[in-house]
Amino acid sequence: MKRRDFLGTLGAAAVAPADPKPEPRLVSVRKIWDGGPHNAFTDLVRFQSRWYCCFREAEDHVGGDGKLRVLVSTDGDAWKSAALVAETGVDLRDPKFSNTPDGRLMMLAGGSVYEGKTFKGRQPRVAFSSDGAEWSRPQRILAEGDWLWRATWHGGRAYGVSYLGWGTEPRNGHLYSSEDGLQWRHEVHWDVPGVSEVTLRVMHDGEMIALARRELDTRNGWIGVSKPPYKQWTWRDAGHRLGGPNFIRLPNGDLWAGSRSHLKSAPETVLARMTRDSYQPALSLPSGGDNSYPGLFWHDNLLWISYYSSHEGKTSIYLAKVKLG
């Protein structure tokens, strides 16, 4: 081969585009619960070698005395009820799991009070379990008006974002931390207009990443990043409207998110590739109508996703398994 031909071959190889990333593939999806009139707002975890899925059961999307149903499964196929957590006169909403450093399962939830469908007030609740079946009485945390939506543990502390504001009021967010899930310390006020539901995850180097729903101006979600001690945050527009946003850090550091999408004529639940700078929907799950609020868990080289949807009529709970490639 002549020298110039060899150099030309090297040049062509240098500028050749990289192979596109494999698209995520839906391996299976099945309905795992439709026992309540309205079943919604899920989360998913493995605890003591079993699967647990939690969600709210109520008469409708808003109002009434919502109860927290906890399902259990040994194999992810056959599910049964493990617990039903209730509080008289309170709509318990949006339960979220986390594994505590002392080996218990913690469940955060919103505690709202309604007269009919008229909102009267709210305060977060937390409950604990050592076996997934017997749960402590829901205890109030933070203050009236707060909603601590999800907790993520790192370095022996739980971190979560509480959002204030209701209806037409501008919502604002506050980062809190706790050593026990009961007493919470204020860390910083976020300058994120219209913030509501937020999921936090921590990278291998300690950097914290936030995926935040917003309900103001464009209504696009924002992605935030911060280094310890998490007082200073940098924000980027995610470019998409979110609903029930969640994301997970895989063992290799990749980020995958799940949320409600409004790209089509009707909302649906999607899985999205995510980085510190971007959020790109990559797979639509069978869904429609009232839907989303996914729980995400990585197990056996599959992404397990709980979510709710009303695309088959009744608002029900589904479990999907996705191969990411």
C-alpha positions as protocol buffer text, in pm:
chain_id: "A"
residue {
  index: 1
  type: MET
  ca { x: 0 y: 0 z: 0 }
}
residue {
  index: 2
  type: LYS
  ca { x: 133 y: 343 z: -90 }
}
residue {
  index: 3
  type: ARG
  ca { x: 199 y: 582 z: 198 }
}
residue {
  index: 4
  type: ARG
  ca { x: -68 y: 828 z: 93 }
}
residue {
  index: 5
  type: ASP
  ca { x: -323 y: 543 z: 63 }
}
residue {
  index: 6
  type: PHE
  ca { x: -236 y: 421 z: 413 }
}
residue {
  index: 7
  type: LEU
  ca { x: -274 y: 770 z: 557 }
}
residue {
  index: 8
  type: GLY
  ca { x: -601 y: 808 z: 374 }
}
residue {
  index: 9
  type: THR
  ca { x: -730 y: 489 z: 531 }
}
residue {
  index: 10
  type: LEU
  ca { x: -632 y: 611 z: 877 }
}
residue {
  index: 11
  type: GLY
  ca { x: -806 y: 942 z: 815 }
}
residue {
  index: 12
  type: ALA
  ca { x: -1126 y: 773 z: 705 }
}
residue {
  index: 13
  type: ALA
  ca { x: -1124 y: 556 z: 1016 }
}
residue {
  index: 14
  type: ALA
  ca { x: -1063 y: 856 z: 1240 }
}
residue {
  index: 15
  type: VAL
  ca { x: -1367 y: 1046 z: 1117 }
}
residue {
  index: 16
  type: ALA
  ca { x: -1604 y: 748 z: 1082 }
}
residue {
  index: 17
  type: PRO
  ca { x: -1911 y: 799 z: 1300 }
}
residue {
  index: 18
  type: ALA
  ca { x: -1937 y: 589 z: 1615 }
}
residue {
  index: 19
  type: ASP
  ca { x: -2181 y: 298 z: 1617 }
}
residue {
  index: 20
  type: PRO
  ca { x: -2522 y: 414 z: 1739 }
}
residue {
  index: 21
  type: LYS
  ca { x: -2617 y: 302 z: 2087 }
}
residue {
  index: 22
  type: PRO
  ca { x: -2851 y: 1 z: 2091 }
}
residue {
  index: 23
  type: GLU
  ca { x: -3213 y: 95 z: 2140 }
}
residue {
  index: 24
  type: PRO
  ca { x: -3380 y: -29 z: 2460 }
}
residue {
  index: 25
  type: ARG
  ca { x: -3608 y: -325 z: 2400 }
}
residue {
  index: 26
  type: LEU
  ca { x: -3926 y: -414 z: 2589 }
}
residue {
  index: 27
  type: VAL
  ca { x: -3884 y: -774 z: 2707 }
}
residue {
  index: 28
  type: SER
  ca { x: -4217 y: -809 z: 2886 }
}
residue {
  index: 29
  type: VAL
  ca { x: -4499 y: -615 z: 3047 }
}
residue {
  index: 30
  type: ARG
  ca { x: -4785 y: -736 z: 3263 }
}
residue {
  index: 31
  type: LYS
  ca { x: -5058 y: -600 z: 3485 }
}
residue {
  index: 32
  type: ILE
  ca { x: -4984 y: -688 z: 3848 }
}
residue {
  index: 33
  type: TRP
  ca { x: -5272 y: -513 z: 4033 }
}
residue {
  index: 34
  type: ASP
  ca { x: -5611 y: -357 z: 3972 }
}
residue {
  index: 35
  type: GLY
  ca { x: -5778 y: -426 z: 4307 }
}
residue {
  index: 36
  type: GLY
  ca { x: -5865 y: -66 z: 4396 }
}
residue {
  index: 37
  type: PRO
  ca { x: -6100 y: 169 z: 4211 }
}
residue {
  index: 38
  type: HIS
  ca { x: -5798 y: 387 z: 4120 }
}
residue {
  index: 39
  type: ASN
  ca { x: -5444 y: 245 z: 4151 }
}
residue {
  index: 40
  type: ALA
  ca { x: -5160 y: 489 z: 4088 }
}
residue {
  index: 41
  type: PHE
  ca { x: -4821 y: 648 z: 4172 }
}
residue {
  index: 42
  type: THR
  ca { x: -4584 y: 353 z: 4203 }
}
residue {
  index: 43
  type: ASP
  ca { x: -4239 y: 270 z: 4332 }
}
residue {
  index: 44
  type: LEU
  ca { x: -4032 y: -49 z: 4316 }
}
residue {
  index: 45
  type: VAL
  ca { x: -3751 y: -195 z: 4526 }
}
residue {
  index: 46
  type: ARG
  ca { x: -3575 y: -520 z: 4618 }
}
residue {
  index: 47
  type: PHE
  ca { x: -3556 y: -584 z: 4990 }
}
residue {
  index: 48
  type: GLN
  ca { x: -3439 y: -902 z: 5162 }
}
residue {
  index: 49
  type: SER
  ca { x: -3425 y: -1081 z: 4823 }
}
residue {
  index: 50
  type: ARG
  ca { x: -3789 y: -1001 z: 4744 }
}
residue {
  index: 51
  type: TRP
  ca { x: -3960 y: -750 z: 4520 }
}
residue {
  index: 52
  type: TYR
  ca { x: -4181 y: -482 z: 4673 }
}
residue {
  index: 53
  type: CYS
  ca { x: -4409 y: -246 z: 4482 }
}
residue {
  index: 54
  type: CYS
  ca { x: -4603 y: 35 z: 4652 }
}
residue {
  index: 55
  type: PHE
  ca { x: -4875 y: 265 z: 4521 }
}
residue {
  index: 56
  type: ARG
  ca { x: -5186 y: 456 z: 4622 }
}
residue {
  index: 57
  type: GLU
  ca { x: -5536 y: 307 z: 4620 }
}
residue {
  index: 58
  type: ALA
  ca { x: -5832 y: 546 z: 4623 }
}
residue {
  index: 59
  type: GLU
  ca { x: -6163 y: 626 z: 4460 }
}
residue {
  index: 60
  type: ASP
  ca { x: -6010 y: 872 z: 4213 }
}
residue {
  index: 61
  type: HIS
  ca { x: -5693 y: 1060 z: 4117 }
}
residue {
  index: 62
  type: VAL
  ca { x: -5759 y: 1332 z: 4375 }
}
residue {
  index: 63
  type: GLY
  ca { x: -5951 y: 1341 z: 4702 }
}
residue {
  index: 64
  type: GLY
  ca { x: -6079 y: 1081 z: 4946 }
}
residue {
  index: 65
  type: ASP
  ca { x: -5876 y: 877 z: 5192 }
}
residue {
  index: 66
  type: GLY
  ca { x: -5598 y: 734 z: 4977 }
}
residue {
  index: 67
  type: LYS
  ca { x: -5430 y: 422 z: 5117 }
}
residue {
  index: 68
  type: LEU
  ca { x: -5082 y: 286 z: 5048 }
}
residue {
  index: 69
  type: ARG
  ca { x: -5083 y: -68 z: 4911 }
}
residue {
  index: 70
  type: VAL
  ca { x: -4761 y: -271 z: 4932 }
}
residue {
  index: 71
  type: LEU
  ca { x: -4724 y: -577 z: 4706 }
}
residue {
  index: 72
  type: VAL
  ca { x: -4460 y: -848 z: 4745 }
}
residue {
  index: 73
  type: SER
  ca { x: -4317 y: -1105 z: 4502 }
}
residue {
  index: 74
  type: THR
  ca { x: -4037 y: -1359 z: 4522 }
}
residue {
  index: 75
  type: ASP
  ca { x: -3990 y: -1386 z: 4144 }
}
residue {
  index: 76
  type: GLY
  ca { x: -4142 y: -1068 z: 3996 }
}
residue {
  index: 77
  type: ASP
  ca { x: -4420 y: -1272 z: 3831 }
}
residue {
  index: 78
  type: ALA
  ca { x: -4662 y: -1369 z: 4108 }
}
residue {
  index: 79
  type: TRP
  ca { x: -4761 y: -1077 z: 4332 }
}
residue {
  index: 80
  type: LYS
  ca { x: -4972 y: -1058 z: 4647 }
}
residue {
  index: 81
  type: SER
  ca { x: -5065 y: -788 z: 4894 }
}
residue {
  index: 82
  type: ALA
  ca { x: -4824 y: -755 z: 5187 }
}
residue {
  index: 83
  type: ALA
  ca { x: -4969 y: -448 z: 5359 }
}
residue {
  index: 84
  type: LEU
  ca { x: -5223 y: -166 z: 5339 }
}
residue {
  index: 85
  type: VAL
  ca { x: -5119 y: 152 z: 5521 }
}
residue {
  index: 86
  type: ALA
  ca { x: -5396 y: 402 z: 5600 }
}
residue {
  index: 87
  type: GLU
  ca { x: -5466 y: 711 z: 5809 }
}
residue {
  index: 88
  type: THR
  ca { x: -5824 y: 818 z: 5878 }
}
residue {
  index: 89
  type: GLY
  ca { x: -5920 y: 1145 z: 5711 }
}
residue {
  index: 90
  type: VAL
  ca { x: -5592 y: 1169 z: 5517 }
}
residue {
  index: 91
  type: ASP
  ca { x: -5518 y: 1106 z: 5151 }
}
residue {
  index: 92
  type: LEU
  ca { x: -5182 y: 924 z: 5160 }
}
residue {
  index: 93
  type: ARG
  ca { x: -5025 y: 979 z: 4816 }
}
residue {
  index: 94
  type: ASP
  ca { x: -4719 y: 900 z: 4604 }
}
residue {
  index: 95
  type: PRO
  ca { x: -4540 y: 645 z: 4825 }
}
residue {
  index: 96
  type: LYS
  ca { x: -4164 y: 617 z: 4764 }
}
residue {
  index: 97
  type: PHE
  ca { x: -3933 y: 343 z: 4894 }
}
residue {
  index: 98
  type: SER
  ca { x: -3574 y: 361 z: 5013 }
}
residue {
  index: 99
  type: ASN
  ca { x: -3343 y: 118 z: 5195 }
}
residue {
  index: 100
  type: THR
  ca { x: -3211 y: 269 z: 5518 }
}
residue {
  index: 101
  type: PRO
  ca { x: -2850 y: 217 z: 5636 }
}
residue {
  index: 102
  type: ASP
  ca { x: -2974 y: 13 z: 5935 }
}
residue {
  index: 103
  type: GLY
  ca { x: -3145 y: -246 z: 5712 }
}
residue {
  index: 104
  type: ARG
  ca { x: -3506 y: -129 z: 5717 }
}
residue {
  index: 105
  type: LEU
  ca { x: -3740 y: -29 z: 5439 }
}
residue {
  index: 106
  type: MET
  ca { x: -3858 y: 334 z: 5452 }
}
residue {
  index: 107
  type: MET
  ca { x: -4167 y: 466 z: 5274 }
}
residue {
  index: 108
  type: LEU
  ca { x: -4226 y: 838 z: 5224 }
}
residue {
  index: 109
  type: ALA
  ca { x: -4568 y: 968 z: 5122 }
}
residue {
  index: 110
  type: GLY
  ca { x: -4766 y: 1286 z: 5092 }
}
residue {
  index: 111
  type: GLY
  ca { x: -5045 y: 1335 z: 5345 }
}
residue {
  index: 112
  type: SER
  ca { x: -5319 y: 1557 z: 5201 }
}
residue {
  index: 113
  type: VAL
  ca { x: -5654 y: 1657 z: 5348 }
}
residue {
  index: 114
  type: TYR
  ca { x: -5956 y: 1729 z: 5129 }
}
residue {
  index: 115
  type: GLU
  ca { x: -6318 y: 1824 z: 5170 }
}
residue {
  index: 116
  type: GLY
  ca { x: -6459 y: 1644 z: 4870 }
}
residue {
  index: 117
  type: LYS
  ca { x: -6207 y: 1746 z: 4604 }
}
residue {
  index: 118
  type: THR
  ca { x: -6123 y: 2078 z: 4770 }
}
residue {
  index: 119
  type: PHE
  ca { x: -5766 y: 2081 z: 4898 }
}
residue {
  index: 120
  type: LYS
  ca { x: -5731 y: 2188 z: 5263 }
}
residue {
  index: 121
  type: GLY
  ca { x: -5372 y: 2112 z: 5356 }
}
residue {
  index: 122
  type: ARG
  ca { x: -5087 y: 1862 z: 5355 }
}
residue {
  index: 123
  type: GLN
  ca { x: -4781 y: 1738 z: 5542 }
}
residue {
  index: 124
  type: PRO
  ca { x: -4540 y: 1454 z: 5452 }
}
residue {
  index: 125
  type: ARG
  ca { x: -4552 y: 1114 z: 5624 }
}
residue {
  index: 126
  type: VAL
  ca { x: -4291 y: 844 z: 5678 }
}
residue {
  index: 127
  type: ALA
  ca { x: -4327 y: 480 z: 5781 }
}
residue {
  index: 128
  type: PHE
  ca { x: -4073 y: 203 z: 5840 }
}
residue {
  index: 129
  type: SER
  ca { x: -4069 y: -175 z: 5814 }
}
residue {
  index: 130
  type: SER
  ca { x: -3818 y: -447 z: 5899 }
}
residue {
  index: 131
  type: ASP
  ca { x: -3994 y: -713 z: 5687 }
}
residue {
  index: 132
  type: GLY
  ca { x: -4203 y: -528 z: 5425 }
}
residue {
  index: 133
  type: ALA
  ca { x: -4529 y: -650 z: 5584 }
}
residue {
  index: 134
  type: GLU
  ca { x: -4556 y: -483 z: 5924 }
}
residue {
  index: 135
  type: TRP
  ca { x: -4529 y: -104 z: 5898 }
}
residue {
  index: 136
  type: SER
  ca { x: -4499 y: 161 z: 6165 }
}
residue {
  index: 137
  type: ARG
  ca { x: -4776 y: 417 z: 6198 }
}
residue {
  index: 138
  type: PRO
  ca { x: -4721 y: 700 z: 5946 }
}
residue {
  index: 139
  type: GLN
  ca { x: -4546 y: 988 z: 6124 }
}
residue {
  index: 140
  type: ARG
  ca { x: -4559 y: 1353 z: 6021 }
}
residue {
  index: 141
  type: ILE
  ca { x: -4230 y: 1510 z: 5915 }
}
residue {
  index: 142
  type: LEU
  ca { x: -4126 y: 1865 z: 5819 }
}
residue {
  index: 143
  type: ALA
  ca { x: -4414 y: 2114 z: 5839 }
}
residue {
  index: 144
  type: GLU
  ca { x: -4764 y: 2187 z: 5718 }
}
residue {
  index: 145
  type: GLY
  ca { x: -4752 y: 2267 z: 5346 }
}
residue {
  index: 146
  type: ASP
  ca { x: -4438 y: 2064 z: 5272 }
}
residue {
  index: 147
  type: TRP
  ca { x: -4421 y: 1768 z: 5035 }
}
residue {
  index: 148
  type: LEU
  ca { x: -4099 y: 1568 z: 5058 }
}
residue {
  index: 149
  type: TRP
  ca { x: -4143 y: 1364 z: 4744 }
}
residue {
  index: 150
  type: ARG
  ca { x: -3857 y: 1109 z: 4744 }
}
residue {
  index: 151
  type: ALA
  ca { x: -3552 y: 1027 z: 4958 }
}
residue {
  index: 152
  type: THR
  ca { x: -3213 y: 906 z: 4836 }
}
residue {
  index: 153
  type: TRP
  ca { x: -2954 y: 777 z: 5085 }
}
residue {
  index: 154
  type: HIS
  ca { x: -2585 y: 861 z: 5050 }
}
residue {
  index: 155
  type: GLY
  ca { x: -2307 y: 847 z: 5308 }
}
residue {
  index: 156
  type: GLY
  ca { x: -2545 y: 755 z: 5588 }
}
residue {
  index: 157
  type: ARG
  ca { x: -2783 y: 1046 z: 5518 }
}
residue {
  index: 158
  type: ALA
  ca { x: -3112 y: 1070 z: 5331 }
}
residue {
  index: 159
  type: TYR
  ca { x: -3154 y: 1359 z: 5089 }
}
residue {
  index: 160
  type: GLY
  ca { x: -3483 y: 1483 z: 4951 }
}
residue {
  index: 161
  type: VAL
  ca { x: -3651 y: 1791 z: 4808 }
}
residue {
  index: 162
  type: SER
  ca { x: -3968 y: 1934 z: 4958 }
}
residue {
  index: 163
  type: TYR
  ca { x: -4177 y: 2161 z: 4740 }
}
residue {
  index: 164
  type: LEU
  ca { x: -4413 y: 2430 z: 4867 }
}
residue {
  index: 165
  type: GLY
  ca { x: -4694 y: 2606 z: 4689 }
}
residue {
  index: 166
  type: TRP
  ca { x: -5027 y: 2483 z: 4559 }
}
residue {
  index: 167
  type: GLY
  ca { x: -5251 y: 2558 z: 4264 }
}
residue {
  index: 168
  type: THR
  ca { x: -5166 y: 2894 z: 4108 }
}
residue {
  index: 169
  type: GLU
  ca { x: -4902 y: 2980 z: 4371 }
}
residue {
  index: 170
  type: PRO
  ca { x: -4539 y: 2973 z: 4250 }
}
residue {
  index: 171
  type: ARG
  ca { x: -4391 y: 2647 z: 4377 }
}
residue {
  index: 172
  type: ASN
  ca { x: -4043 y: 2652 z: 4528 }
}
residue {
  index: 173
  type: GLY
  ca { x: -3811 y: 2374 z: 4640 }
}
residue {
  index: 174
  type: HIS
  ca { x: -3588 y: 2310 z: 4941 }
}
residue {
  index: 175
  type: LEU
  ca { x: -3318 y: 2045 z: 4976 }
}
residue {
  index: 176
  type: TYR
  ca { x: -3323 y: 1861 z: 5310 }
}
residue {
  index: 177
  type: SER
  ca { x: -3111 y: 1586 z: 5466 }
}
residue {
  index: 178
  type: SER
  ca { x: -3167 y: 1344 z: 5755 }
}
residue {
  index: 179
  type: GLU
  ca { x: -2979 y: 1077 z: 5947 }
}
residue {
  index: 180
  type: ASP
  ca { x: -3292 y: 887 z: 6053 }
}
residue {
  index: 181
  type: GLY
  ca { x: -3573 y: 983 z: 5812 }
}
residue {
  index: 182
  type: LEU
  ca { x: -3760 y: 1159 z: 6094 }
}
residue {
  index: 183
  type: GLN
  ca { x: -3563 y: 1474 z: 6173 }
}
residue {
  index: 184
  type: TRP
  ca { x: -3470 y: 1673 z: 5863 }
}
residue {
  index: 185
  type: ARG
  ca { x: -3213 y: 1952 z: 5827 }
}
residue {
  index: 186
  type: HIS
  ca { x: -3256 y: 2227 z: 5571 }
}
residue {
  index: 187
  type: GLU
  ca { x: -2962 y: 2244 z: 5329 }
}
residue {
  index: 188
  type: VAL
  ca { x: -3048 y: 2500 z: 5061 }
}
residue {
  index: 189
  type: HIS
  ca { x: -3334 y: 2676 z: 4886 }
}
residue {
  index: 190
  type: TRP
  ca { x: -3346 y: 2605 z: 4513 }
}
residue {
  index: 191
  type: ASP
  ca { x: -3398 y: 2884 z: 4265 }
}
residue {
  index: 192
  type: VAL
  ca { x: -3608 y: 2664 z: 4034 }
}
residue {
  index: 193
  type: PRO
  ca { x: -3934 y: 2839 z: 3937 }
}
residue {
  index: 194
  type: GLY
  ca { x: -4239 y: 2616 z: 3960 }
}
residue {
  index: 195
  type: VAL
  ca { x: -4052 y: 2309 z: 4090 }
}
residue {
  index: 196
  type: SER
  ca { x: -4254 y: 2015 z: 4220 }
}
residue {
  index: 197
  type: GLU
  ca { x: -4161 y: 1643 z: 4206 }
}
residue {
  index: 198
  type: VAL
  ca { x: -3786 y: 1578 z: 4228 }
}
residue {
  index: 199
  type: THR
  ca { x: -3568 y: 1266 z: 4220 }
}
residue {
  index: 200
  type: LEU
  ca { x: -3206 y: 1285 z: 4339 }
}
residue {
  index: 201
  type: ARG
  ca { x: -2927 y: 1039 z: 4264 }
}
residue {
  index: 202
  type: VAL
  ca { x: -2558 y: 1042 z: 4361 }
}
residue {
  index: 203
  type: MET
  ca { x: -2276 y: 948 z: 4124 }
}
residue {
  index: 204
  type: HIS
  ca { x: -1966 y: 745 z: 4214 }
}
residue {
  index: 205
  type: ASP
  ca { x: -1765 y: 1063 z: 4277 }
}
residue {
  index: 206
  type: GLY
  ca { x: -2027 y: 1210 z: 4511 }
}
residue {
  index: 207
  type: GLU
  ca { x: -2181 y: 1447 z: 4258 }
}
residue {
  index: 208
  type: MET
  ca { x: -2557 y: 1480 z: 4311 }
}
residue {
  index: 209
  type: ILE
  ca { x: -2793 y: 1500 z: 4013 }
}
residue {
  index: 210
  type: ALA
  ca { x: -3155 y: 1612 z: 4026 }
}
residue {
  index: 211
  type: LEU
  ca { x: -3439 y: 1557 z: 3779 }
}
residue {
  index: 212
  type: ALA
  ca { x: -3712 y: 1809 z: 3859 }
}
residue {
  index: 213
  type: ARG
  ca { x: -4064 y: 1851 z: 3731 }
}
residue {
  index: 214
  type: ARG
  ca { x: -4173 y: 2212 z: 3686 }
}
residue {
  index: 215
  type: GLU
  ca { x: -4519 y: 2367 z: 3644 }
}
residue {
  index: 216
  type: LEU
  ca { x: -4436 y: 2720 z: 3527 }
}
residue {
  index: 217
  type: ASP
  ca { x: -4360 y: 2902 z: 3195 }
}
residue {
  index: 218
  type: THR
  ca { x: -4259 y: 2628 z: 2945 }
}
residue {
  index: 219
  type: ARG
  ca { x: -4332 y: 2355 z: 3205 }
}
residue {
  index: 220
  type: ASN
  ca { x: -4015 y: 2179 z: 3092 }
}
residue {
  index: 221
  type: GLY
  ca { x: -3831 y: 1981 z: 3356 }
}
residue {
  index: 222
  type: TRP
  ca { x: -3482 y: 2082 z: 3468 }
}
residue {
  index: 223
  type: ILE
  ca { x: -3167 y: 1880 z: 3537 }
}
residue {
  index: 224
  type: GLY
  ca { x: -2949 y: 2001 z: 3826 }
}
residue {
  index: 225
  type: VAL
  ca { x: -2595 y: 1904 z: 3932 }
}
residue {
  index: 226
  type: SER
  ca { x: -2404 y: 1980 z: 4251 }
}
residue {
  index: 227
  type: LYS
  ca { x: -2087 y: 1875 z: 4430 }
}
residue {
  index: 228
  type: PRO
  ca { x: -2073 y: 1815 z: 4806 }
}
residue {
  index: 229
  type: PRO
  ca { x: -2191 y: 1977 z: 5029 }
}
residue {
  index: 230
  type: TYR
  ca { x: -2469 y: 2038 z: 4772 }
}
residue {
  index: 231
  type: LYS
  ca { x: -2514 y: 2408 z: 4842 }
}
residue {
  index: 232
  type: GLN
  ca { x: -2442 y: 2533 z: 4487 }
}
residue {
  index: 233
  type: TRP
  ca { x: -2643 y: 2400 z: 4194 }
}
residue {
  index: 234
  type: THR
  ca { x: -2617 y: 2436 z: 3817 }
}
residue {
  index: 235
  type: TRP
  ca { x: -2936 y: 2389 z: 3613 }
}
residue {
  index: 236
  type: ARG
  ca { x: -3018 y: 2296 z: 3254 }
}
residue {
  index: 237
  type: ASP
  ca { x: -3349 y: 2275 z: 3072 }
}
residue {
  index: 238
  type: ALA
  ca { x: -3433 y: 1909 z: 3007 }
}
residue {
  index: 239
  type: GLY
  ca { x: -3633 y: 2009 z: 2699 }
}
residue {
  index: 240
  type: HIS
  ca { x: -3935 y: 1798 z: 2794 }
}
residue {
  index: 241
  type: ARG
  ca { x: -4234 y: 1827 z: 3021 }
}
residue {
  index: 242
  type: LEU
  ca { x: -4224 y: 1568 z: 3300 }
}
residue {
  index: 243
  type: GLY
  ca { x: -4470 y: 1391 z: 3529 }
}
residue {
  index: 244
  type: GLY
  ca { x: -4361 y: 1161 z: 3810 }
}
residue {
  index: 245
  type: PRO
  ca { x: -3993 y: 1186 z: 3711 }
}
residue {
  index: 246
  type: ASN
  ca { x: -3755 y: 914 z: 3825 }
}
residue {
  index: 247
  type: PHE
  ca { x: -3409 y: 807 z: 3714 }
}
residue {
  index: 248
  type: ILE
  ca { x: -3151 y: 546 z: 3801 }
}
residue {
  index: 249
  type: ARG
  ca { x: -2773 y: 523 z: 3792 }
}
residue {
  index: 250
  type: LEU
  ca { x: -2656 y: 192 z: 3646 }
}
residue {
  index: 251
  type: PRO
  ca { x: -2337 y: 20 z: 3772 }
}
residue {
  index: 252
  type: ASN
  ca { x: -2143 y: 159 z: 3473 }
}
residue {
  index: 253
  type: GLY
  ca { x: -2258 y: 515 z: 3552 }
}
residue {
  index: 254
  type: ASP
  ca { x: -2518 y: 545 z: 3274 }
}
residue {
  index: 255
  type: LEU
  ca { x: -2839 y: 727 z: 3363 }
}
residue {
  index: 256
  type: TRP
  ca { x: -3188 y: 618 z: 3254 }
}
residue {
  index: 257
  type: ALA
  ca { x: -3505 y: 808 z: 3339 }
}
residue {
  index: 258
  type: GLY
  ca { x: -3876 y: 737 z: 3336 }
}
residue {
  index: 259
  type: SER
  ca { x: -4158 y: 989 z: 3331 }
}
residue {
  index: 260
  type: ARG
  ca { x: -4478 y: 1098 z: 3162 }
}
residue {
  index: 261
  type: SER
  ca { x: -4432 y: 1224 z: 2807 }
}
residue {
  index: 262
  type: HIS
  ca { x: -4646 y: 1481 z: 2626 }
}
residue {
  index: 263
  type: LEU
  ca { x: -4481 y: 1451 z: 2284 }
}
residue {
  index: 264
  type: LYS
  ca { x: -4779 y: 1272 z: 2128 }
}
residue {
  index: 265
  type: SER
  ca { x: -5147 y: 1363 z: 2117 }
}
residue {
  index: 266
  type: ALA
  ca { x: -5205 y: 1169 z: 2439 }
}
residue {
  index: 267
  type: PRO
  ca { x: -4970 y: 1134 z: 2739 }
}
residue {
  index: 268
  type: GLU
  ca { x: -4772 y: 812 z: 2778 }
}
residue {
  index: 269
  type: THR
  ca { x: -4503 y: 666 z: 3003 }
}
residue {
  index: 270
  type: VAL
  ca { x: -4156 y: 668 z: 2851 }
}
residue {
  index: 271
  type: LEU
  ca { x: -3803 y: 553 z: 2925 }
}
residue {
  index: 272
  type: ALA
  ca { x: -3539 y: 814 z: 2842 }
}
residue {
  index: 273
  type: ARG
  ca { x: -3162 y: 833 z: 2806 }
}
residue {
  index: 274
  type: MET
  ca { x: -3031 y: 1090 z: 3048 }
}
residue {
  index: 275
  type: THR
  ca { x: -2704 y: 1273 z: 3110 }
}
residue {
  index: 276
  type: ARG
  ca { x: -2610 y: 1573 z: 3321 }
}
residue {
  index: 277
  type: ASP
  ca { x: -2711 y: 1786 z: 3020 }
}
residue {
  index: 278
  type: SER
  ca { x: -2986 y: 1598 z: 2837 }
}
residue {
  index: 279
  type: TYR
  ca { x: -3304 y: 1392 z: 2856 }
}
residue {
  index: 280
  type: GLN
  ca { x: -3402 y: 1201 z: 2541 }
}
residue {
  index: 281
  type: PRO
  ca { x: -3707 y: 968 z: 2531 }
}
residue {
  index: 282
  type: ALA
  ca { x: -3606 y: 632 z: 2382 }
}
residue {
  index: 283
  type: LEU
  ca { x: -3889 y: 384 z: 2450 }
}
residue {
  index: 284
  type: SER
  ca { x: -4264 y: 417 z: 2499 }
}
residue {
  index: 285
  type: LEU
  ca { x: -4425 y: 171 z: 2740 }
}
residue {
  index: 286
  type: PRO
  ca { x: -4781 y: 45 z: 2681 }
}
residue {
  index: 287
  type: SER
  ca { x: -4971 y: 329 z: 2847 }
}
residue {
  index: 288
  type: GLY
  ca { x: -5222 y: 608 z: 2803 }
}
residue {
  index: 289
  type: GLY
  ca { x: -5470 y: 831 z: 2979 }
}
residue {
  index: 290
  type: ASP
  ca { x: -5391 y: 869 z: 3348 }
}
residue {
  index: 291
  type: ASN
  ca { x: -5041 y: 717 z: 3368 }
}
residue {
  index: 292
  type: SER
  ca { x: -4670 y: 734 z: 3463 }
}
residue {
  index: 293
  type: TYR
  ca { x: -4493 y: 761 z: 3804 }
}
residue {
  index: 294
  type: PRO
  ca { x: -4248 y: 477 z: 3737 }
}
residue {
  index: 295
  type: GLY
  ca { x: -4037 y: 288 z: 3988 }
}
residue {
  index: 296
  type: LEU
  ca { x: -3698 y: 180 z: 3849 }
}
residue {
  index: 297
  type: PHE
  ca { x: -3468 y: -102 z: 3961 }
}
residue {
  index: 298
  type: TRP
  ca { x: -3169 y: -268 z: 3790 }
}
residue {
  index: 299
  type: HIS
  ca { x: -3155 y: -646 z: 3838 }
}
residue {
  index: 300
  type: ASP
  ca { x: -3015 y: -940 z: 3638 }
}
residue {
  index: 301
  type: ASN
  ca { x: -2906 y: -707 z: 3356 }
}
residue {
  index: 302
  type: LEU
  ca { x: -3260 y: -582 z: 3305 }
}
residue {
  index: 303
  type: LEU
  ca { x: -3428 y: -257 z: 3400 }
}
residue {
  index: 304
  type: TRP
  ca { x: -3745 y: -339 z: 3595 }
}
residue {
  index: 305
  type: ILE
  ca { x: -4012 y: -68 z: 3577 }
}
residue {
  index: 306
  type: SER
  ca { x: -4333 y: -37 z: 3776 }
}
residue {
  index: 307
  type: TYR
  ca { x: -4585 y: 221 z: 3656 }
}
residue {
  index: 308
  type: TYR
  ca { x: -4957 y: 286 z: 3638 }
}
residue {
  index: 309
  type: SER
  ca { x: -5179 y: 343 z: 3339 }
}
residue {
  index: 310
  type: SER
  ca { x: -5542 y: 350 z: 3227 }
}
residue {
  index: 311
  type: HIS
  ca { x: -5486 y: 250 z: 2862 }
}
residue {
  index: 312
  type: GLU
  ca { x: -5684 y: -71 z: 2918 }
}
residue {
  index: 313
  type: GLY
  ca { x: -5973 y: 111 z: 3086 }
}
residue {
  index: 314
  type: LYS
  ca { x: -5923 y: 86 z: 3462 }
}
residue {
  index: 315
  type: THR
  ca { x: -5627 y: 264 z: 3618 }
}
residue {
  index: 316
  type: SER
  ca { x: -5399 y: -27 z: 3707 }
}
residue {
  index: 317
  type: ILE
  ca { x: -5043 y: -118 z: 3807 }
}
residue {
  index: 318
  type: TYR
  ca { x: -4800 y: -264 z: 3552 }
}
residue {
  index: 319
  type: LEU
  ca { x: -4453 y: -414 z: 3562 }
}
residue {
  index: 320
  type: ALA
  ca { x: -4221 y: -397 z: 3259 }
}
residue {
  index: 321
  type: LYS
  ca { x: -3877 y: -545 z: 3199 }
}
residue {
  index: 322
  type: VAL
  ca { x: -3647 y: -368 z: 2954 }
}
residue {
  index: 323
  type: LYS
  ca { x: -3320 y: -478 z: 2794 }
}
residue {
  index: 324
  type: LEU
  ca { x: -3093 y: -180 z: 2751 }
}
residue {
  index: 325
  type: GLY
  ca { x: -2832 y: -343 z: 2524 }
}
